[in-house]
Amino acid sequence: MHTDRVSSRADRLLVALALSAGPLLSLGLARFAYALLLPEMRADLGWTWSQAGALNTANAAGYLVGALVTAPMARRVGTARSFVLGAWVCTAALLLTALTEEYAVLLLARTAAGVGGAWAFLLGAALVAAAGEAGAPSRSALLLGLYYGGAGGGMTVAGLLVPWLLDRAPEGAAGMQAWQLGWVALAVLGTLATLVAAVTVRATVDPAPPEAEEHRTWERGRVGWLSAGYTFFGLGYIAYLTFVIAFLQEQGVGLRTVAAFWVVVGVAASAGWFVWGPVIGRLGGVRSMQLLMVVLAAGTVLPVLVPQTWAFFLSAAVVGGTFLSVVTAMTVGVRRVLPPVLWTSGLAFATVAFGVGQTVGPWLTGWFSDVVGSLGAGLVLSAALLVVGAVVALPQREPPTGRAAA
């Protein structure tokens, strides 16, 4: 365990920024940047849409496995060490993805990226939360917001770099296809981010381990409808962020427009909290989650209904600015429905439910697109699943704003 403490507000901000390598790697580079490289990979390797979707299903499945073993690993190895290990595993998986054309090895690499990404994402959040404990609650929220913003930062950097590289990389340069060079570039970014985080993590203190007596038996039905709706969020949101670039290219959108589109998604993801935070505060977690899922569904289906450039960019802003806020709304909902002693257990339960949906979603959408013969149909299915999730969560009860569960 590290003994140096983060001593000032400026230090805490720098720690949160450096440790945002966790979401930058696990979400911005390893999961979502796949959408930028999928069209080139599919064309070169001759995949069906279900095969293409299965690679992000493998990543989500790895994330689910990693999340399930994160707590015992942190207890054995230490939170900070496990965080750094996860970042290196995720980065190595990015490089492995560049070095093979074998589908089975690519599935393995995507799974490993998910496992390492879960460790980096979840444990980085724990370290940032621990660093913010000495400050006011609003300051802690600022640190976590800065940390989670790493996902949007990773998406923005990938959106600027990958399309530029695909457009300019000579065919067969260094014995690699353009999409392989794209993965190499992402691995280089991951290496730089991990090095910065590995140095900074020395200034953190591992959170105290959980009490030996955990609440192993509790009424999961208390957050049952919320978790069920969150499962449908996992099913629906991931398909857009997997297939939308391929859909845009089917509509004749060039790489420069693709780059600008993905940058809008990333910037909106980083800034979405400023729009939706007050709404979540007024409506509460459950109702705001439902609203956000309906808005997200509208953004998902918009490019299919209105295949025009302005609609594409509006969709990018809506989806990018909304999907991370669904996670925030769910967290608020769990914390209001359950007493504090059950918050960790409730969030873990909802996260596993989400992970199941996120694992199935990419393959399901790809399979449906193959059956119907239209990638747009897959995006419509994703939007429908999001609306279903909003409806499923309707029976969930939440204390009125200003009151907490007992």
C-alpha positions as CSV (number, residue, x, y, z in Angstrom):
1,M,0.0,0.0,0.0
2,H,1.3,3.4,-0.8
3,T,1.9,5.8,2.0
4,D,2.1,9.1,0.2
5,R,-1.1,11.1,0.5
6,V,-2.7,13.5,-2.0
7,S,-2.2,16.7,-0.1
8,S,-4.0,19.5,-1.9
9,R,-6.9,20.1,-4.2
10,A,-4.6,20.7,-7.2
11,D,-2.9,17.4,-6.5
12,R,-6.2,15.6,-6.3
13,L,-7.3,17.1,-9.7
14,L,-4.0,15.9,-11.3
15,V,-4.4,12.4,-9.8
16,A,-8.0,12.2,-11.2
17,L,-6.8,13.4,-14.6
18,A,-3.9,10.9,-14.7
19,L,-6.0,8.0,-13.5
20,S,-8.6,8.8,-16.1
21,A,-6.3,6.5,-18.2
22,G,-8.7,3.8,-16.8
23,P,-11.8,4.9,-18.8
24,L,-9.7,6.3,-21.6
25,L,-8.3,2.8,-22.1
26,S,-11.2,0.5,-21.3
27,L,-13.9,2.5,-23.0
28,G,-12.4,5.2,-25.3
29,L,-9.8,3.0,-26.9
30,A,-10.4,-0.7,-26.3
31,R,-14.2,-0.8,-26.6
32,F,-15.6,2.2,-28.6
33,A,-12.7,2.9,-31.0
34,Y,-13.4,-0.6,-32.5
35,A,-16.3,1.1,-34.3
36,L,-13.7,3.2,-36.3
37,L,-11.8,0.2,-37.4
38,L,-14.6,-2.3,-37.9
39,P,-15.5,-1.4,-41.5
40,E,-11.8,-1.9,-42.7
41,M,-11.5,-5.1,-40.7
42,R,-14.8,-6.5,-42.0
43,A,-13.9,-5.7,-45.6
44,D,-10.4,-7.2,-45.3
45,L,-11.3,-10.3,-43.4
46,G,-14.7,-11.0,-44.9
47,W,-16.8,-11.1,-41.8
48,T,-20.6,-11.1,-41.4
49,W,-22.2,-8.5,-39.2
50,S,-22.7,-11.1,-36.5
51,Q,-19.0,-12.0,-36.6
52,A,-18.1,-8.3,-36.3
53,G,-20.5,-7.8,-33.4
54,A,-19.2,-10.9,-31.7
55,L,-15.8,-9.2,-31.2
56,N,-17.4,-6.5,-29.1
57,T,-19.5,-9.2,-27.4
58,A,-16.1,-10.8,-26.4
59,N,-14.9,-7.5,-25.1
60,A,-18.0,-7.0,-23.0
61,A,-17.9,-10.6,-21.7
62,G,-14.3,-10.0,-20.7
63,Y,-15.3,-6.9,-18.9
64,L,-18.1,-8.8,-17.0
65,V,-15.6,-11.5,-15.9
66,G,-13.1,-8.8,-14.9
67,A,-15.7,-6.9,-12.9
68,L,-16.7,-10.1,-11.0
69,V,-13.1,-10.8,-9.9
70,T,-12.0,-7.1,-9.3
71,A,-12.8,-7.0,-5.6
72,P,-11.0,-10.2,-4.6
73,M,-8.1,-9.3,-6.8
74,A,-7.8,-5.9,-5.2
75,R,-7.9,-7.5,-1.7
76,R,-5.0,-9.8,-2.6
77,V,-2.8,-7.6,-4.8
78,G,-3.8,-4.1,-3.8
79,T,-6.1,-1.6,-5.5
80,A,-3.3,0.5,-7.1
81,R,-1.3,-2.5,-8.3
82,S,-4.4,-4.1,-9.7
83,F,-5.3,-0.9,-11.5
84,V,-1.9,-0.6,-13.2
85,L,-1.9,-4.3,-14.1
86,G,-5.3,-3.9,-15.7
87,A,-4.1,-1.0,-17.7
88,W,-1.1,-3.0,-19.0
89,V,-3.3,-6.0,-19.8
90,C,-5.7,-3.8,-21.8
91,T,-2.8,-2.1,-23.7
92,A,-1.1,-5.4,-24.5
93,A,-4.5,-6.6,-25.8
94,L,-4.7,-3.6,-28.2
95,L,-1.3,-4.5,-29.6
96,L,-2.2,-8.2,-29.9
97,T,-5.3,-7.1,-32.0
98,A,-2.9,-5.4,-34.4
99,L,-0.7,-8.5,-34.8
100,T,-3.1,-11.1,-36.0
101,E,-5.8,-11.8,-38.6
102,E,-7.0,-15.0,-37.0
103,Y,-10.5,-14.6,-35.8
104,A,-10.1,-16.9,-32.7
105,V,-7.0,-14.9,-31.6
106,L,-8.9,-11.6,-32.2
107,L,-11.7,-12.9,-29.9
108,L,-9.1,-13.7,-27.3
109,A,-7.5,-10.3,-27.6
110,R,-10.9,-8.5,-27.3
111,T,-11.8,-10.6,-24.2
112,A,-8.4,-9.8,-22.6
113,A,-9.0,-6.1,-23.3
114,G,-12.3,-6.4,-21.5
115,V,-10.8,-8.1,-18.4
116,G,-8.0,-5.6,-18.1
117,G,-10.3,-2.7,-18.9
118,A,-12.6,-3.7,-16.0
119,W,-9.8,-3.7,-13.5
120,A,-8.5,-0.3,-14.8
121,F,-11.9,1.3,-15.0
122,L,-13.4,0.1,-11.7
123,L,-10.2,0.3,-9.5
124,G,-9.2,3.7,-10.9
125,A,-12.6,5.0,-9.8
126,A,-12.0,3.6,-6.4
127,L,-8.7,5.3,-6.1
128,V,-10.1,8.6,-7.3
129,A,-13.0,8.3,-4.8
130,A,-10.5,7.6,-2.0
131,A,-8.5,10.7,-3.0
132,G,-11.6,12.9,-2.8
133,E,-12.7,11.7,0.6
134,A,-10.8,14.5,2.3
135,G,-12.7,17.2,0.3
136,A,-16.4,18.3,0.2
137,P,-18.9,16.1,-1.5
138,S,-19.1,18.5,-4.5
139,R,-15.4,18.3,-4.8
140,S,-15.5,14.5,-4.8
141,A,-18.1,14.6,-7.6
142,L,-15.9,16.9,-9.6
143,L,-13.0,14.4,-9.3
144,L,-15.2,11.5,-10.4
145,G,-16.6,13.6,-13.3
146,L,-13.1,14.4,-14.4
147,Y,-12.1,10.7,-14.1
148,Y,-15.1,9.4,-16.1
149,G,-14.5,12.1,-18.7
150,G,-11.5,10.1,-19.8
151,A,-13.8,7.9,-21.8
152,G,-14.9,10.8,-23.9
153,G,-11.3,12.0,-24.1
154,G,-10.2,8.6,-25.5
155,M,-13.0,8.7,-28.0
156,T,-12.0,12.2,-29.2
157,V,-8.3,11.3,-29.6
158,A,-9.2,8.1,-31.4
159,G,-11.6,10.0,-33.7
160,L,-8.9,12.4,-34.7
161,L,-6.1,9.8,-35.1
162,V,-7.7,6.6,-36.6
163,P,-9.5,8.0,-39.6
164,W,-6.5,10.2,-40.5
165,L,-4.3,7.1,-40.3
166,L,-6.7,5.0,-42.4
167,D,-6.8,7.7,-45.0
168,R,-3.0,8.1,-45.3
169,A,-1.5,4.7,-44.4
170,P,0.0,3.1,-47.5
171,E,-1.4,-0.3,-48.4
172,G,0.7,-3.0,-46.7
173,A,2.9,-0.5,-44.9
174,A,5.3,-2.3,-42.5
175,G,3.7,-5.6,-43.7
176,M,0.4,-4.5,-42.1
177,Q,-3.1,-3.5,-43.3
178,A,-4.3,0.0,-42.5
179,W,-6.6,-1.3,-39.7
180,Q,-3.7,-3.1,-38.1
181,L,-1.7,0.1,-38.0
182,G,-4.7,1.8,-36.4
183,W,-4.6,-0.8,-33.5
184,V,-0.8,-0.1,-33.2
185,A,-1.5,3.6,-32.8
186,L,-4.2,2.9,-30.2
187,A,-1.7,0.6,-28.3
188,V,0.9,3.5,-28.4
189,L,-1.7,5.8,-26.9
190,G,-2.5,3.2,-24.3
191,T,1.1,2.8,-23.4
192,L,1.6,6.6,-22.9
193,A,-1.6,6.8,-20.8
194,T,-0.6,3.8,-18.7
195,L,2.9,5.1,-18.0
196,V,1.4,8.4,-16.8
197,A,-1.1,6.6,-14.5
198,A,1.6,4.2,-13.2
199,V,3.7,7.1,-12.0
200,T,0.8,9.1,-10.6
201,V,-0.7,6.1,-8.7
202,R,2.2,6.3,-6.3
203,A,0.7,9.4,-4.8
204,T,-2.6,7.6,-3.9
205,V,-3.7,5.5,-1.0
206,D,-5.5,2.2,-1.4
207,P,-9.1,2.4,-0.2
208,A,-9.8,0.4,3.0
209,P,-10.8,-3.1,2.3
210,P,-14.5,-4.0,2.8
211,E,-15.7,-5.3,6.1
212,A,-15.4,-9.1,6.5
213,E,-19.2,-9.3,7.1
214,E,-20.7,-8.5,3.8
215,H,-24.4,-8.3,3.2
216,R,-24.6,-11.5,1.2
217,T,-28.3,-11.9,1.5
218,W,-30.5,-8.9,0.7
219,E,-33.7,-8.3,-1.2
220,R,-32.5,-7.8,-4.8
221,G,-36.0,-7.2,-5.8
222,R,-35.7,-3.8,-4.2
223,V,-33.8,-2.7,-7.3
224,G,-35.1,-5.4,-9.6
225,W,-37.0,-3.3,-12.0
226,L,-34.2,-0.7,-12.1
227,S,-31.7,-3.4,-12.9
228,A,-33.9,-5.0,-15.5
229,G,-34.2,-1.7,-17.3
230,Y,-30.5,-1.2,-17.0
231,T,-30.0,-4.6,-18.7
232,F,-31.9,-3.3,-21.7
233,F,-29.7,-0.2,-21.7
234,G,-26.7,-2.6,-22.0
235,L,-28.4,-4.4,-24.9
236,G,-29.2,-1.2,-26.8
237,Y,-26.5,1.4,-26.3
238,I,-23.5,-0.7,-27.2
239,A,-24.8,-1.6,-30.7
240,Y,-24.8,2.1,-31.8
241,L,-21.3,2.6,-30.6
242,T,-20.2,-0.6,-32.4
243,F,-21.9,-0.3,-35.8
244,V,-22.7,3.4,-36.4
245,I,-19.5,4.1,-38.3
246,A,-20.1,1.2,-40.6
247,F,-23.6,2.5,-41.1
248,L,-22.3,5.9,-42.0
249,Q,-19.9,4.6,-44.5
250,E,-22.7,2.6,-46.1
251,Q,-24.4,6.0,-46.6
252,G,-21.3,7.2,-48.4
253,V,-19.8,9.3,-45.6
254,G,-16.1,9.9,-46.0
255,L,-13.3,9.5,-43.5
256,R,-13.0,13.2,-42.7
257,T,-16.7,13.3,-41.8
258,V,-16.4,10.1,-39.8
259,A,-13.5,11.7,-37.8
260,A,-15.6,14.8,-37.1
261,F,-18.6,12.7,-36.2
262,W,-16.6,10.6,-33.6
263,V,-15.0,13.7,-32.1
264,V,-18.5,15.1,-31.5
265,V,-19.5,11.8,-29.8
266,G,-16.4,12.0,-27.6
267,V,-16.7,15.7,-26.7
268,A,-20.4,15.3,-25.9
269,A,-19.6,12.3,-23.7
270,S,-17.2,14.4,-21.7
271,A,-19.6,17.3,-21.4
272,G,-23.0,15.5,-21.0
273,W,-23.0,15.7,-17.2
274,F,-23.3,19.5,-17.4
275,V,-26.6,19.1,-19.3
276,W,-28.1,16.1,-17.5
277,G,-26.8,16.5,-14.0
278,P,-29.4,19.1,-12.9
279,V,-32.2,17.0,-14.5
280,I,-31.1,13.9,-12.6
281,G,-31.1,16.0,-9.4
282,R,-34.7,17.1,-10.0
283,L,-36.2,13.9,-11.3
284,G,-34.3,11.4,-9.2
285,G,-32.4,8.4,-10.6
286,V,-35.1,6.1,-11.8
287,R,-37.2,8.5,-13.7
288,S,-34.2,10.4,-15.2
289,M,-32.8,7.0,-16.3
290,Q,-36.0,6.3,-18.2
291,L,-36.0,9.8,-19.8
292,L,-32.4,9.4,-20.8
293,M,-33.0,6.0,-22.4
294,V,-35.8,7.4,-24.5
295,V,-33.6,10.3,-25.6
296,L,-30.8,7.9,-26.3
297,A,-33.2,5.8,-28.4
298,A,-34.2,8.8,-30.5
299,G,-30.5,9.6,-31.1
300,T,-29.8,6.1,-32.1
301,V,-32.6,5.8,-34.7
302,L,-32.2,9.3,-36.1
303,P,-29.5,8.5,-38.7
304,V,-31.7,5.7,-40.1
305,L,-34.8,7.8,-40.3
306,V,-33.1,10.9,-41.6
307,P,-29.9,9.9,-43.5
308,Q,-28.5,13.4,-43.9
309,T,-25.3,14.9,-42.6
310,W,-26.9,17.3,-40.1
311,A,-28.9,14.4,-38.6
312,F,-25.7,12.3,-38.3
313,F,-24.1,15.0,-36.2
314,L,-27.2,15.7,-34.2
315,S,-27.3,12.0,-33.4
316,A,-23.6,12.0,-32.4
317,A,-24.3,14.9,-29.9
318,V,-27.4,13.3,-28.5
319,V,-25.9,9.8,-28.0
320,G,-22.5,11.0,-26.9
321,G,-24.0,13.4,-24.4
322,T,-26.5,10.9,-23.0
323,F,-25.1,7.4,-22.6
324,L,-22.7,8.0,-19.7
325,S,-25.4,10.0,-17.9
326,V,-27.6,6.8,-17.8
327,V,-24.9,5.2,-15.7
328,T,-25.0,8.2,-13.3
329,A,-28.8,8.1,-13.1
330,M,-28.7,4.4,-12.3
331,T,-26.2,5.1,-9.5
332,V,-28.4,7.8,-8.1
333,G,-31.4,5.5,-8.3
334,V,-29.7,2.7,-6.4
335,R,-28.4,5.0,-3.7
336,R,-31.9,6.4,-3.2
337,V,-33.8,3.1,-3.2
338,L,-31.3,1.3,-0.9
339,P,-29.9,2.3,2.5
340,P,-26.2,3.2,2.5
341,V,-25.1,-0.1,3.9
342,L,-26.4,-1.8,0.7
343,W,-25.1,0.7,-1.9
344,T,-22.1,-1.3,-2.9
345,S,-24.1,-4.6,-3.2
346,G,-26.9,-2.8,-5.1
347,L,-24.5,-1.2,-7.6
348,A,-22.7,-4.5,-8.1
349,F,-26.0,-6.3,-8.8
350,A,-27.1,-3.6,-11.3
351,T,-23.7,-3.6,-13.0
352,V,-23.8,-7.4,-13.5
353,A,-27.2,-7.1,-15.0
354,F,-25.9,-4.3,-17.4
355,G,-22.9,-6.5,-18.2
356,V,-25.1,-9.3,-19.4
357,G,-27.0,-7.0,-21.7
358,Q,-23.8,-5.4,-23.0
359,T,-22.4,-8.8,-23.7
360,V,-25.4,-10.0,-25.8
361,G,-26.1,-6.6,-27.5
362,P,-23.4,-6.4,-30.2
363,W,-23.9,-10.0,-31.4
364,L,-27.7,-9.7,-31.3
365,T,-27.7,-6.5,-33.4
366,G,-25.2,-8.0,-35.8
367,W,-27.2,-11.2,-36.2
368,F,-30.4,-9.2,-36.7
369,S,-28.7,-7.0,-39.4
370,D,-27.6,-10.2,-41.2
371,V,-31.1,-11.7,-41.1
372,V,-32.8,-8.5,-42.3
373,G,-30.0,-7.6,-44.6
374,S,-29.7,-4.0,-43.3
375,L,-27.4,-2.5,-40.7
376,G,-30.0,0.2,-40.2
377,A,-32.4,-2.4,-39.1
378,G,-30.0,-3.3,-36.3
379,L,-29.9,0.3,-35.1
380,V,-33.7,0.4,-35.1
381,L,-33.7,-2.8,-33.0
382,S,-31.2,-1.1,-30.6
383,A,-33.5,1.9,-30.2
384,A,-36.5,-0.4,-29.6
385,L,-34.6,-2.2,-26.8
386,L,-33.8,1.1,-25.1
387,V,-37.5,2.1,-25.1
388,V,-38.4,-1.3,-23.8
389,G,-35.9,-0.8,-21.0
390,A,-37.4,2.5,-20.1
391,V,-40.9,0.9,-19.9
392,V,-39.6,-2.1,-17.9
393,A,-38.2,0.2,-15.2
394,L,-41.7,1.9,-14.7
395,P,-42.7,-0.2,-11.7
396,Q,-39.5,0.7,-9.8
397,R,-40.3,2.8,-6.7
398,E,-38.0,5.5,-5.5
399,P,-38.4,7.8,-2.5
400,P,-39.4,11.4,-3.3
401,T,-36.6,13.8,-4.0
402,G,-35.0,14.9,-0.7
403,R,-35.6,11.6,1.0
404,A,-33.4,8.5,1.2
405,A,-34.2,4.9,1.8
406,A,-34.1,3.5,5.3
